[in-house]
Amino acid sequence: MDPLVRFRDAHSKGLIPDDVYDLTLKRFPLIVGGINKIEKASGIQYPVAYVEPSLVLSSSDSNSYEYGILFARTIPVMFEEKFQVVIQISAPLVAYGLKGTIHAILAHEFLHFLELIRKISKMELLSDEISGNLFENVYSDETRLFEPRVVFKDRMLLHHITKKFPSGFRDYKLEDKAIKFWSDRNLPKSNISLDANNVKLSAESLSKIKLDPKFLIKINELEQKSSKIRKKRLY
């Protein structure tokens, strides 16, 4: 699929102004470069990715004043009984994110992708926990992911990840730009609850998913190496 098809469509409908459209297209090669770097550093193909033409906001509930900006999301999709993982990249990240930030977020979502495949292979998604607030969600997120240094063999990429995600992602300059140049201009926004950002697949859907055996062997190897590193930290 064309990763910019939804973004181009939003522009053609007048939802995205010309200056933002041109800036996003100009900076889109940073996304392509980041994906290529991740594939080379991991030896694993990056899932399908597309640019979402909106600023994605998440809150604990509809009445809460606490919200966070989701610059990217990992989304499982069942289409015509076929399973697909899609990485949703928000347009404000493309337009206003620094190169290192973009690569770090893409890598972080790639780790989510690996975790999702691991859970599917072990039928662990039916009882996936739901976090009640943004802080708890960050903590849960950090305790589930594969160890970056096990997955990525690239020093610069690892530097970006550890710098941007010491304990959950926060980039205040990027957030300020997203609010000032996107939200305050009343450009498209999407609001989702944390519950909606959780993975829920039925047992029937899981049973129909077919995964590459070689890929599962690779996932298992990465999981075991990540587990050894975490045990060393504890002891």
C-alpha positions in Angstrom: 0.0 0.0 0.0 1.0 3.6 -0.5 1.9 4.8 3.1 0.8 8.3 2.2 -2.6 7.5 0.6 -4.7 8.6 3.6 -2.6 11.8 4.0 -2.9 12.7 0.3 -6.7 12.1 0.4 -7.0 14.4 3.5 -5.1 17.1 1.6 -7.3 16.7 -1.5 -10.4 17.2 0.7 -8.9 20.4 2.1 -8.3 19.0 5.6 -4.6 19.5 5.4 -3.2 22.9 4.2 -0.6 23.1 1.5 2.3 24.2 3.8 1.8 21.2 6.1 1.3 18.9 3.2 4.5 20.0 1.5 6.5 19.9 4.7 5.3 16.3 5.5 6.1 15.1 2.0 9.6 16.7 2.1 10.4 15.0 5.4 8.8 11.6 4.7 12.2 10.2 3.5 13.2 10.3 7.2 10.5 7.6 7.8 11.8 5.5 4.9 15.4 5.9 6.1 14.4 4.9 9.7 12.5 1.8 8.5 15.5 0.8 6.3 17.9 1.3 9.3 15.7 -0.9 11.6 15.4 -3.7 9.0 19.2 -3.7 8.6 19.9 -3.6 12.3 17.4 -6.3 13.2 17.4 -8.6 10.1 13.6 -8.5 10.3 11.2 -6.9 7.8 9.3 -3.9 9.1 5.5 -4.3 9.1 3.2 -2.3 6.9 3.2 1.4 7.9 1.1 4.4 6.9 0.8 8.1 7.7 -2.3 9.0 9.7 -3.5 12.6 8.7 -4.4 13.6 12.3 -3.0 14.3 15.7 -3.8 11.2 17.8 -4.7 12.0 21.4 -5.3 9.5 24.2 -6.9 9.9 27.6 -7.9 7.6 30.5 -11.5 8.4 29.9 -13.7 10.9 28.1 -14.0 13.1 31.2 -10.3 13.3 32.0 -8.1 16.3 31.5 -5.1 14.1 31.4 -4.1 13.2 27.9 -1.1 12.1 25.9 -0.1 12.4 22.3 0.4 9.1 20.5 2.8 9.8 17.7 2.7 6.2 16.5 0.7 3.0 17.2 1.0 -0.7 16.5 -2.4 -2.0 15.3 -3.4 -5.6 14.6 -5.9 -6.0 11.7 -8.0 -9.0 10.6 -9.1 -8.4 7.0 -10.9 -11.1 5.0 -9.7 -13.7 7.6 -6.0 -12.6 7.1 -3.9 -11.2 9.9 -1.8 -8.1 9.4 0.1 -5.8 11.7 0.0 -2.1 10.7 2.1 0.7 12.2 0.2 4.0 12.3 2.5 7.0 12.1 0.9 10.4 12.9 1.5 13.2 10.3 2.7 15.6 13.1 5.6 13.3 13.9 6.7 13.3 10.2 6.3 17.1 9.9 7.9 18.2 13.2 10.0 15.3 14.7 13.8 15.4 14.7 15.5 12.5 12.8 16.6 10.8 16.0 13.1 11.1 17.5 11.5 9.6 14.4 13.9 6.7 14.3 13.4 6.1 18.0 9.6 6.0 17.8 9.7 3.7 14.7 12.1 1.4 16.5 9.9 1.4 19.6 6.8 0.4 17.6 8.9 -2.3 16.0 9.4 -3.7 19.5 5.7 -3.6 20.0 5.3 -5.5 16.8 7.6 -8.3 18.0 5.8 -8.4 21.3 2.5 -8.7 19.6 3.7 -11.6 17.4 5.2 -13.3 20.5 1.9 -13.1 22.3 -0.1 -14.3 19.3 2.2 -17.3 19.0 1.6 -18.2 22.6 -2.1 -17.4 22.7 -1.6 -14.7 25.3 -3.8 -11.9 23.9 -7.2 -12.9 25.3 -6.4 -11.7 28.8 -4.2 -8.7 27.9 -4.4 -6.3 30.8 -5.9 -2.8 30.5 -4.1 0.1 32.3 -6.2 2.7 34.0 -4.1 5.8 33.4 -1.3 7.1 31.2 1.5 6.6 33.8 0.5 2.9 34.4 0.3 2.4 30.7 3.9 3.7 30.3 5.1 1.4 33.1 3.4 -1.7 31.6 4.7 -0.8 28.2 8.3 -0.7 29.4 8.1 -4.0 31.2 6.8 -6.0 28.2 9.1 -5.0 25.4 12.1 -6.9 24.0 15.5 -5.6 25.0 16.6 -3.1 22.2 20.2 -4.1 22.4 19.2 -7.7 21.7 17.1 -6.7 18.7 19.1 -3.9 17.1 22.7 -4.1 16.0 23.2 -0.4 15.4 24.8 1.9 18.0 23.2 5.1 16.7 19.8 3.5 16.7 20.3 2.2 20.2 21.4 5.6 21.4 18.3 7.2 20.0 16.0 4.6 21.7 17.7 4.8 25.1 17.8 8.6 25.0 14.1 9.0 24.1 12.7 6.1 26.0 14.4 5.9 29.4 11.0 5.3 31.1 8.3 6.0 28.5 8.5 8.5 25.6 8.4 12.2 26.2 9.6 14.8 23.8 8.4 18.2 25.1 9.7 20.2 22.1 7.9 17.8 19.7 4.7 18.0 21.7 4.8 21.8 21.8 5.2 21.9 18.0 2.4 19.4 17.5 0.1 21.6 19.7 1.2 24.9 18.2 1.4 24.0 14.5 -1.3 21.4 14.3 -3.8 21.4 17.2 -4.0 25.2 17.5 -4.6 25.5 13.8 -7.6 23.2 14.2 -6.1 20.5 11.9 -7.6 17.0 12.1 -7.4 15.3 15.6 -8.3 11.7 16.6 -9.3 10.9 20.2 -9.0 7.4 21.6 -9.2 5.9 25.0 -6.4 3.8 26.5 -8.9 0.8 26.4 -9.2 1.2 22.7 -5.5 1.1 22.3 -5.3 -2.4 23.7 -5.2 -5.6 21.6 -8.2 -7.9 21.8 -8.5 -10.8 19.4 -11.0 -13.7 19.8 -9.8 -17.3 20.2 -11.3 -18.0 16.8 -9.3 -15.2 15.1 -6.1 -16.3 16.8 -6.6 -19.9 15.7 -6.7 -18.8 12.0 -3.5 -16.8 12.2 -0.6 -18.5 10.4 2.9 -17.3 11.3 6.2 -18.1 9.5 8.0 -20.8 11.6 11.4 -19.2 10.9 10.1 -15.9 12.2 8.8 -17.6 15.3 12.3 -19.2 15.9 13.8 -15.7 15.6 11.3 -14.3 18.1 12.0 -17.0 20.6 15.7 -16.4 20.4 15.2 -12.7 21.0 12.9 -13.4 23.9 15.4 -15.7 25.6 18.3 -13.3 25.2 16.1 -10.4 26.5 15.1 -12.5 29.5 18.8 -13.3 30.3 19.6 -9.5 30.3 16.7 -8.7 32.7 17.8 -11.5 35.0 21.3 -10.0 35.2 19.8 -6.7 36.2 17.8 -8.3 39.0 20.8 -10.3 40.4 
